[in-house]
Amino acid sequence: MRRRYLPLLALLLLLLPACGQRAKPRGVIGVSVLTLTNPFFKVIADKFTEEAKKNGFEVIVVSGEFDVAKQQNQVKDFIVKGVDAIVLCPCDSQAIAPVIQEANHEGIPVFTADTACMDKRAKVVCHIATDNYGGGKQAAMAMIEALGPAGGKIAILDYAQAESCIFRVQGFEEVIAVHNKEGKGRITIARKLPGDGQKDKGYKAAEDALQAVPDLVGIFAINDPSALGARAALEKAGRQDQVVIIGFDGQPDGKQAIKEGKIYADPIQFPDKIGVNTMRAILRYFDGEHLPPTDPIATDLYRRADALKDPELR
């Protein structure tokens, strides 16, 4: 080999290992969602991961599956791994606090998405979520619209462990109370039962409501899975044409049910925005920006007229 080629060969040999290696990520973010069986939380996780990868971050996504003890262990594992930030959709808005405090102690910033931590002793940098209180008000307006001046007895299928659902119910109840004071057709909340945001539990809660309140005319379910469970219970009882359902979410199955007249309306959420905005909040935090404690995302009320024009539905 001629001597004048040796420097070029040496340079190529130095570059070869670098060409074969992946670029080191800017950091690692641990994400634990409430559940991945609910499409809403899967969209949050997927969109967050997509946005994170665009910005050079690695993401570890796990699912608490409604079990706060499991989620606590997941966060402890993130701490051991030394992640750069943690994102939580808490399984329990109160019980998640101690493990957030552990992350605080280790200097790992914590962000919450969709559902907040309600214990103020735990430090969360920013909470990115739907305006659930406003969405609950929209759900009540839909119920008032659907029942008309006749009013009647209704049930609420709630999820008392989740801060987001607490605010949905609060907004709903406040609007119903104002409506009743105005004397425009009394709506009585005859039962409040745990649907826990799950289809099977929504089915059971609706069954119980139908048995306890024979003249039930409406159900407000805090998300689409519990609303769809309620619809199945109504169909089994042959009461599907006598009881109005208002859901919450705007998942594809929920929107399809609205199109088919099985659910009257949903205040729809935008989980894609929650996922993207959460990652952008982390980037702003890493850049030294002071963030507001909350980043609310408004809902839209989605009725059958909207579903009939929706190109994403069959």
Secondary structure by P-SEA (a helix, b strand, c coil): ccccaaaaaaaaaaacccccccccccbbbbbbccccccaaaaaaaaaaaaaaaaabbbbbbbbccccaaaaaaaaaaaaaacccbbbbcccccccaaaaaaaaaaacbbbbbccccccccccccccccccaaaaaaaaaaaaaaaaacccccccccccccccaaaaaaaaaaaaaaaaaaaaccbbbbccccccccccaaaaaaaaaaaaaacccccbbbbccaaaaaaaaaaaaaacccccbbbbbccccaaaaaaaaaccccccccccaaaaaaaaaaaaaaaaaccccccbbbbbbbbbcaaaaaaccccc
